[in-house]
Amino acid sequence: MDFRQLESFVAVYRQRNLTEAAKQIAISQQGLSKMIQRLEQELESPLFLRVKNRLIPTEFGDLFYREAVDLLERYRQSMEVLARARQRQRGLRVGFASNVAGMLDFEKLLNRFSREFPDIPLDILSETDFVCEEKLLKGELDAAFCIGPFSSAAIKSYPLAAESLLALVNRDNPLSGREALEIGDIGECPVIAADERNKDYAALMRMFADQGKTPNIVRKSSDPITHLKFVEQNAGISIFPEHWKGLLHLSDRVAALPVCHVQQRRLYLITNASREARLEIRQFVRTVCPQTK
């Protein structure tokens, strides 16, 4: 006897019909009939009475059903225990969107977790926002640090930090004399954008769309040094995350101006809300987001 036989018997018992039970468990009706016959031979007792197209459980069949359901539930629980044990051995798989470095002291956060839970190894994957989200939804990551917003209701997000946006402008550009810029001020000016693999590109497109405009994108890169170099050459204006401001000492030809009336760039720790969070994930969330209950 194996668990496939038990599952088949339970399906037949509940459906009272071989055809419907076979559809439910994706097996041929003939194969299911033979499986029930072998089970009855092994148990040395009939499980059903055949009445026209209906199967009526015998008294022994009723008893065996209760035992089968109990065995299957214990089997399921055992498999969950073993799966959790395998996951603990594997550790936590944490995604790290490549465009969030510098927003927080991630090394400090991860070291804190490793000190508190030295038996849980961390496997860090550096990718783009969209790839991290995709892997999280597929179950290939347990958590990830990403920029919001998120399109799937299956993603549970914990806010970590927010920052303003800056416009990097060459000092020869007349706009560099402003105290601040709005998206409308940029108009048809050449724009240096993040590439499409990062959410910063989508955010830029939304900012312009909210003003009824389309940005004149002339360069795409997610490397801050590349942005700085292009602006230094007066090749365009860059919409720059605030934490990149520390790079401005590399060039005296570039001015950084606040961008007004746009949404802040927000960083979150995300997990998969559609999956039951195992203990290690909950511990990681509480360590990274102490305000989380």
DACORJO-V176682 format. One record per pair of residues at least 4 apart in sequence whose ideal C-beta (glycine too) atoms are under 7 Angstrom apart, sorted by the first residue. I is the first residue (numbers start at 1). J is the second residue. Records with the same first field share a line. If there is no record, write none. Layout:
# DACORJO-V176682
I=J / J
This chain:
# DACORJO-V176682
1=5 / 39 / 42
3=7 / 72 / 75
4=8
5=9 / 35 / 39
6=10 / 68 / 71 / 72
7=11 / 25 / 72
8=12 / 25 / 32 / 35 / 36
9=13 / 36 / 39 / 47 / 68
10=14 / 65 / 68 / 69 / 72
11=15 / 21 / 24 / 25
12=18 / 21 / 32 / 36 / 55
13=57 / 61 / 65
15=20 / 21 / 24
16=54 / 55
17=21 / 53 / 54 / 55
18=22 / 29 / 32 / 33 / 55
19=23 / 29
20=24
21=25 / 32
22=27 / 28 / 29 / 32
27=31 / 32
28=32
29=33
30=34
31=35
32=36
33=37
34=38
35=39
36=40 / 47
37=41
38=42
39=43 / 47
40=45 / 46 / 47
43=64
45=60
46=58
47=57 / 58 / 60 / 61 / 64
48=55 / 56 / 57 / 58 / 61
49=56 / 58
50=55
51=56
57=61 / 62 / 65
59=63
60=64
61=65
63=67
64=68
65=69
66=70
67=71
68=72
69=73
70=74
71=75
72=76
73=77
74=78
75=79
76=80
77=81
78=82
79=83
80=84
81=85
82=86
83=87
84=88 / 278
85=89
86=90
87=278
88=280
91=120 / 121 / 122 / 123
92=120 / 122 / 123 / 142 / 143 / 280 / 281 / 284
93=123 / 125 / 141 / 142
94=122 / 123 / 124 / 141 / 142 / 143 / 144
95=125 / 127 / 132 / 135 / 136 / 141 / 144 / 145
96=124 / 125 / 126 / 145
97=127 / 128 / 129 / 132 / 144 / 145 / 146 / 147
98=126 / 127 / 128 / 222
99=129 / 147 / 194 / 198 / 200 / 222
100=145 / 147 / 267
102=243 / 244
103=161 / 163 / 243 / 267
104=109 / 160 / 161 / 267
105=109
106=110 / 145
107=111
108=112
109=113 / 288
110=114 / 122
111=115
112=116 / 287
113=117 / 284 / 287
114=118 / 122
116=287
117=283
120=280
125=141
127=131 / 132
128=132 / 197 / 198
129=133 / 146 / 147 / 198 / 199
130=134 / 197
131=135
132=136 / 141 / 144 / 146
133=137 / 146 / 150 / 155
134=138
135=140 / 141
136=141 / 144 / 155 / 270 / 272
137=152 / 154 / 272
139=275
142=281
143=269 / 270 / 271 / 281 / 284
144=270
145=267 / 269
146=268 / 270
147=199 / 265 / 266 / 267
148=157 / 266 / 268
150=155 / 157 / 270
154=272 / 273 / 274
155=270 / 272 / 273
156=270 / 271 / 273
157=268 / 270
158=268 / 269 / 285 / 289 / 292
159=266 / 268
160=267 / 268 / 269 / 289
161=267
162=264 / 265 / 266
163=241 / 242 / 243 / 264 / 265
164=242 / 258 / 264
165=239 / 240 / 241 / 242 / 259 / 262 / 265
166=240 / 242 / 245 / 256 / 257 / 258 / 259
167=181 / 237 / 239 / 240 / 257 / 259
168=227 / 228 / 231 / 237 / 238 / 240 / 254 / 256
169=173 / 175 / 176 / 231 / 237 / 255 / 257
170=176 / 231 / 232 / 234 / 253 / 254
171=176 / 253 / 254 / 255
172=234
173=234
175=181 / 185
176=255
178=257
180=257 / 258 / 260
181=185 / 186 / 257 / 259
182=260 / 261
183=207 / 208 / 211 / 262
184=211
186=191 / 237
188=216
189=216 / 236 / 237
190=216 / 218 / 235 / 236 / 237
191=215 / 216 / 217 / 218 / 236 / 237
192=218 / 219 / 227 / 230 / 231 / 235 / 236 / 237 / 238
193=201 / 204 / 215 / 217 / 220
194=198 / 200 / 201 / 220 / 222
195=201 / 220 / 221 / 222
196=201
198=222
199=203
200=204
201=205
202=206
203=207
204=208 / 215 / 239
205=209
206=210
207=262
208=213 / 214 / 215
218=235 / 236
219=230 / 235 / 236
221=226 / 227
224=228 / 244 / 247
225=229 / 247
226=230
227=231 / 238 / 240
228=232 / 247 / 250 / 251 / 254
229=233
230=235 / 236
231=236 / 237 / 238 / 254
232=251 / 253 / 254
239=259
240=244 / 256
241=265
245=256
248=254 / 256
269=285 / 288 / 289
271=277 / 281 / 285
277=281 / 282
279=283
280=284
281=285
282=286
283=287
284=288
285=289 / 292
286=290 / 292
